[in-house]
Amino acid sequence: MDWFYNDCQFNDFDSDFSRGNNLVINAQKFDKNKTKKSKLTYFILGLVFLFVIGVITYGFIPSKTIYDNDTIRFSGMYGFDISIGEIDNVELSNELPTIKMRTNGFSFGNIKKGFFKLDKFGKSRLLIHSDLFPYLIMTKNNGDKIIINFKDKIETEKTFNKIKTMIDK
C-alpha cells in the first residue's frame, strides 16, 4: 500500500492543503480593513440613530400660531401658512372623527401631525397635540379640513377666537 500513497502523492496534497489553511488563517489575523469597515458601519448606524431620534424629538415640539395681517402660520413639523381668504368656516368641536389611516405624517401616542384619512372628512390635515377636546376645525374654500388642538384647552379656544375675529373683519 505504500506504493499507492507514494504514487498518488496524498502526503504532498495534505501538506499543501494544511499550508493553505494556515495562510488563510494568518491572513485573517492581519486584515486591517476589517476594523475600518466595522468602524464605518457603526458610524453610519450612529448617524441613522441620531437622525431618527431627532425627527421624533422634532415631532414632539408643539406648534405655535403666528398671526400676520391676513395670514396665519402654524409652525413646527407639518406646519403651514393659510390666508384668511382661504378659510370658509371655523368651528370648535368636542369630537374628533375616527382616524382611518395616516397618509403622510407623524403619529406618536396622542400627537398626530400631517395628513390623515378621517371617517367623516376624508383626507385632512391634523395638528393634534392632545386627545382632549376641543378641536378647532377649519374648512377651506376648496372643502379641505384642517383640525388643530393644543395641550391646553384655553390655547385652542384663544386660537379659535382670534381666527374668528380675523374672518369677521
C-alpha positions as CSV (number, residue, x, y, z in Angstrom):
1,M,0.0,0.0,0.0
2,D,2.9,2.3,0.5
3,W,3.4,2.4,-3.3
4,F,-0.2,3.7,-3.6
5,Y,0.3,6.7,-1.3
6,N,3.6,7.5,-2.9
7,D,2.3,7.3,-6.4
8,C,-0.8,9.4,-5.7
9,Q,1.1,11.9,-3.6
10,F,-1.5,12.3,-0.9
11,N,1.1,13.3,1.5
12,D,2.1,16.3,-0.6
13,F,-1.6,17.2,-1.1
14,D,-2.2,17.0,2.7
15,S,0.8,19.2,3.5
16,D,-0.2,21.7,0.7
17,F,-3.8,21.8,1.9
18,S,-2.8,22.4,5.5
19,R,-0.3,25.1,4.5
20,G,-3.1,26.8,2.5
21,N,-5.4,26.8,5.5
22,N,-2.6,28.2,7.6
23,L,-2.1,31.0,5.2
24,V,-5.8,31.9,5.2
25,I,-6.0,31.9,9.0
26,N,-2.9,34.0,9.3
27,A,-4.2,36.4,6.6
28,Q,-7.4,37.0,8.6
29,K,-5.3,37.9,11.7
30,F,-3.7,40.8,9.8
31,D,-6.7,42.1,7.9
32,K,-6.7,45.8,8.8
33,N,-9.6,46.6,6.6
34,K,-12.0,44.7,8.8
35,T,-11.7,47.2,11.6
36,K,-12.1,50.2,9.2
37,K,-15.3,48.6,7.8
38,S,-16.7,47.9,11.2
39,K,-15.9,51.5,12.4
40,L,-17.7,52.9,9.3
41,T,-20.7,50.6,9.8
42,Y,-21.0,51.7,13.5
43,F,-20.6,55.4,12.4
44,I,-23.4,55.1,9.8
45,L,-25.6,53.3,12.3
46,G,-25.0,56.0,14.8
47,L,-25.9,58.8,12.3
48,V,-29.1,57.0,11.4
49,F,-30.0,56.5,15.1
50,L,-29.4,60.2,15.8
51,F,-31.4,61.2,12.8
52,V,-34.4,59.1,13.9
53,I,-34.2,60.5,17.5
54,G,-34.0,64.0,16.0
55,V,-37.1,63.5,13.9
56,I,-39.1,62.0,16.8
57,T,-38.0,64.9,19.1
58,Y,-38.9,67.5,16.5
59,G,-42.4,65.9,16.2
60,F,-43.0,66.4,19.9
61,I,-42.3,70.2,19.7
62,P,-45.7,71.9,20.0
63,S,-46.9,74.0,17.1
64,K,-47.1,77.8,17.6
65,T,-49.6,80.1,16.0
66,I,-48.3,83.3,14.4
67,Y,-50.8,85.9,13.2
68,D,-49.9,88.3,10.5
69,N,-52.3,90.8,8.8
70,D,-54.3,88.3,6.7
71,T,-52.2,85.1,7.2
72,I,-52.0,82.6,9.9
73,R,-48.9,80.5,10.3
74,F,-48.7,77.2,12.3
75,S,-45.1,76.4,13.0
76,G,-43.4,73.1,13.6
77,M,-43.5,69.7,12.0
78,Y,-46.1,69.8,9.2
79,G,-46.7,73.4,9.9
80,F,-48.3,75.6,7.2
81,D,-49.5,79.1,6.3
82,I,-53.1,79.8,5.5
83,S,-54.6,83.0,4.2
84,I,-57.8,84.3,5.9
85,G,-59.4,84.4,2.4
86,E,-58.9,80.6,2.1
87,I,-61.0,79.8,5.2
88,D,-64.6,79.2,4.6
89,N,-65.6,78.2,8.1
90,V,-64.1,77.7,11.6
91,E,-65.7,75.9,14.5
92,L,-64.9,74.2,17.7
93,S,-65.9,70.5,18.2
94,N,-65.7,68.2,21.2
95,E,-65.3,65.2,18.9
96,L,-62.6,64.1,16.5
97,P,-63.8,62.0,13.6
98,T,-62.3,58.5,13.6
99,I,-58.9,58.3,12.0
100,K,-58.8,55.6,9.4
101,M,-55.2,55.9,8.2
102,R,-52.1,58.1,8.3
103,T,-51.3,59.0,4.7
104,N,-48.3,61.3,5.3
105,G,-47.5,62.4,8.8
106,F,-46.2,61.9,12.3
107,S,-48.2,59.9,14.8
108,F,-46.8,59.0,18.3
109,G,-49.3,58.5,21.1
110,N,-51.7,61.4,21.2
111,I,-49.7,63.6,18.9
112,K,-50.8,63.5,15.3
113,K,-49.4,65.8,12.7
114,G,-49.7,65.7,8.9
115,F,-52.2,64.2,6.6
116,F,-54.7,61.6,7.7
117,K,-57.7,59.9,6.2
118,L,-60.7,60.6,8.5
119,D,-64.0,58.8,8.7
120,K,-66.2,61.9,8.0
121,F,-63.9,64.3,6.2
122,G,-61.6,62.1,4.1
123,K,-58.1,63.4,3.7
124,S,-57.5,66.1,6.2
125,R,-54.5,67.9,7.8
126,L,-54.1,67.4,11.5
127,L,-52.1,69.3,14.1
128,I,-53.2,67.4,17.2
129,H,-51.2,67.7,20.4
130,S,-53.6,66.1,22.8
131,D,-56.6,63.8,22.8
132,L,-58.6,66.3,25.0
133,F,-61.2,68.4,23.4
134,P,-62.0,71.0,22.0
135,Y,-60.8,70.6,18.4
136,L,-60.5,73.6,16.1
137,I,-61.9,72.6,12.7
138,M,-61.2,74.9,9.8
139,T,-62.9,74.3,6.4
140,K,-61.1,75.8,3.4
141,N,-62.9,77.2,0.4
142,N,-62.0,74.0,-1.6
143,G,-63.6,71.8,1.1
144,D,-60.3,70.6,2.7
145,K,-60.4,70.2,6.5
146,I,-57.7,71.3,9.0
147,I,-58.1,70.1,12.6
148,I,-56.0,71.6,15.3
149,N,-55.8,71.3,19.1
150,F,-53.2,72.1,21.7
151,K,-52.4,70.5,25.0
152,D,-54.0,73.5,26.7
153,K,-57.8,73.8,26.1
154,I,-57.5,77.6,26.7
155,E,-54.9,78.0,23.9
156,T,-57.2,76.1,21.4
157,E,-60.1,78.4,22.4
158,K,-57.9,81.5,22.1
159,T,-56.8,80.4,18.6
160,F,-60.4,79.9,17.6
161,N,-61.5,83.3,18.8
162,K,-58.6,85.1,17.1
163,I,-59.2,83.3,13.7
164,K,-63.0,84.0,14.1
165,T,-62.4,87.8,14.6
166,M,-59.9,87.9,11.7
167,I,-62.5,86.2,9.4
168,D,-65.3,88.6,10.5
169,K,-63.3,91.8,9.7
